[in-house]
Structures are given as C-alpha cells and as structure tokens.
Amino acid sequence: MFFFCSKHVLTEDVVHRSVDKDGRLFTKKLLSKTNSAPKWMERFLPTKLVYIIEESVVDLKAKTLTTYTRNIGLKHLLSVEEKVVYRPHNENTSWTVSEKKVWVDSSVYGLASAVKRFGVERYKQNIKKAYKGFNFTLEMMYGSNRVKNSPPFNLVLKQNIKDSATKASEFAKSKVPLVIASSAEDNQ
C-alpha cells in the first residue's frame, strides 16, 4: 500500500481515536499546513504555517464517512470550517457521493469582506485540486476503468448547485429569514 501526501501538508498526527457502542470510529487529527497568500495579505500573517483540526466519523452501518475540518490557527484573520459526507450514490451504489459544505468568515476590521472573498476563491481553487488528487488516488488503488465509469465532476457539481437553489427557494417560500451565500463555476 502507498500513500500520497500533498506538499503543503507538513504534519498529520492522530490525537484521539475511539469506537462507540454503535461501532462508529471517531478520529481527531492535528495537521499543520502551509499555503501561499497574496502580497496584500502577507503583512497580516505572522507565519504561513496554520494548524488545523480534522475530526472524522466512519459509520459502517450507514455506509458514511463524515469529516469536519477547521483551522485553529490564524482564526483572527480567516476562519474556514468544512463538513464533508461521503456516502454511496442513491442510484448506483458503486459510486461515492461527496457532499461538501464550507463556512468562511473573517473579523478583520475594514478588510473582512476582502479576506472572506479571498477565502472563498482559494477554497474553490483547492476543491478542484482535491478532486483531481482524490481521483488519482482512486485510480492508483482500483485502476482507471473503475474511476472513469463514475459520474463527471461537472454533472455532480451542477446537480448540487441545483439542489441548493431548490432548498433556498423552499426556505424563502416558508417565510423563514435566511441568508445564503453561494458561488460556483464549472470545472473545465
């Protein structure tokens, strides 16, 4: 077995692991990563190193893997939280669906919207790289034929955007105050 690690991931340490009475595996990891920043943001960064907590739950009965990731370093500048649920596709259980949600926030006085915009744009860039890396790993583990028979990324992304828009419309019709921020561009 082989593992690939991104160049920007410096360390990855398991700090807790347990199995609950229902057989779910809980893991908490501490990661250190580095990433480049635009020139205008560099003067606000004491370091390019950031610490991240990743918590995961493997539920064999539900056939899901759920990860929660959040930065614990540089939160004064930018806070990013992500939840990803991996589960079998409803129509073809040999496919895996990855449902991602992300929350980006900043409290930098006078620059919060620019910092948040940077965070969202960086996340959109990184999600495309992560998708390619994930598929590369799957191809190395299971062969390229199996991965090539999966649904295309654009199709899944467009369906997720459509589902999100439908849910937002239903919420609006129920007269519940709601604020939704979303942006996406097609992967080409």
N, C-alpha and C positions, 0 to 999 in steps of 0.2 A: 504494500500500500504506500502511496506517496501523497504528500500534501503540498499545496502551494500557498505561499503567504505573500500578500501584497508588500511592496517595498515601503509603503507608508505606515504599515503596522510594525511597531518596534518590539512590543512585548505583548504577551497574552497569558494571563495567569488565572487559573481556576481558584476562586477564593471560597466557594461553597458548592457542595453537590449533595443532594438527598433525594430519596424516593418516598413519596407519601403513601398513605394507606390504600389509595386507589391505583397505585402503580405508576403515577406520573413522576418523571425525572425532572427535578429542578436543578438548574446550574446557574451560578453567578460568576462572571468573569470580570477581571480588571484588565483593560487594554490601554496601552499608550500608543498614540499615533502622532504623525506629523503631517502637515499639509501646507502647501504654499498659500499665501494670501496676496491680495492685490496691494500695490505700493501704498495706496492711501490708508489701508488698514494696518500695515506693518507697524506704524508708530504706536498703535494702541496695544500691540501684542508684546508682553514681556518675554514670550517664548513661542516657538512654533509647535511645541510639544503639548498635547492635550490628553487628559485621562478620561476614559470612557468606561461606563458600567454596561455590561450586556447580561441580561437575565433571559433564560430560556426555559420553556416547559415542553417536554416531549410527552404527549398523551397517546399511547398506543391504542387505547380503546376508541378514541375519537379520530384517530389517524391524523393528528395535527402536530405541528411544531410551531410554537409561538415564541418570538423573540421580542424583547423590549430593550432598546438601546438609548442611552442618554449620556451627554457629556457632563462630567463633574468638574472639569477644568475649564477656565475661560468663560464661565457662565455669566460673568459681569458684562461680557461683550456679546456673546451669542449663545443661546440655549437651543439645542436640537434634540428632539425626542422622536423615536421611531418605533412603531409596532408593526411586525410582520407576522402574518399567519400563513403557514404552508399547509395545504390540505389537498386531497385528491379532487380532481375536476369532477363536477356533477355528472357530466355525460360520458366521460372517458376516464376511468379511474387509473389508467396507466399514465395520465398526465398529472402534473402537480401545478396547482394554482398558488400563486404568491400574492397575497393581498397586503399592500403596504399603506401605512398612514404615517404622516410626519407632521410634527408641530415645530415651528421655527419662531423664536422670539428674541427680542433684544431690548435692553433698557438703557442704552447709551443715549444720554440726553442730546437731542439735536441731530443724532445720526441713526436713530433706531430703525427708521424705515429703510434707509440705505443698507444698513447691516442685515436686516431681515431679507431684503431683496437679494443681497449677495448670498445669504444662506440658502435661500430657495433655489437660486440659479446653480449654486455649487452642488446642491442635492440632486437637481435634475441631471447635471453632468455625471455625477458619481453613480447614479442609479443605472445609467446606460452602461457604464464600465462594469458595474457589479453584475448586471445581467449577462454581459459577454463573458465575464470570468466564471460565473455560475455555469453557463452552458459549456465552456471549455472544460471545466472540472467534470461535468456530467459526461461529456464526450470521452474524456480520458478514462473514466471509470466504467462506462457502459457501452462505448462505441458511438460513432457518429450517426448511424442509422436510427437508433432509438431517439436521439435528440432531434434529428431532422423531421421526425414524424410528429413532433409536438406543435401546438398552435403557434403562429408567428407572433412576435412581441407586439407589433402594431395592432393586431386584432385584439389581443388581450387588453392592451392599454386603452384602445378606443372603447371597448365594452365596459371597462372600469370607469372611464370618464362618463359614458352614457348612464351607467347605473348611479353614479354620484349625482349627476344632474337630475335624474328622476327622483332620487331621495330628497334632494334640495327642494325641488318643486312640491313634493308631497308635504314636506315640512312647512313651506311657505303657505300652502293652502290650509294647513291646520291652525294658522294664525299664531303659531308659537314664534316668539322673536328668535332669530337665528342669524349668526354671522358665519359665512362660509367663504374661505379664500382658496382658490384652486387655479392652477395653471398647468398646462401640459403642452408638449409639442410632439409631433410624430417623430418616431425614431426612423431615420432614413439611412 
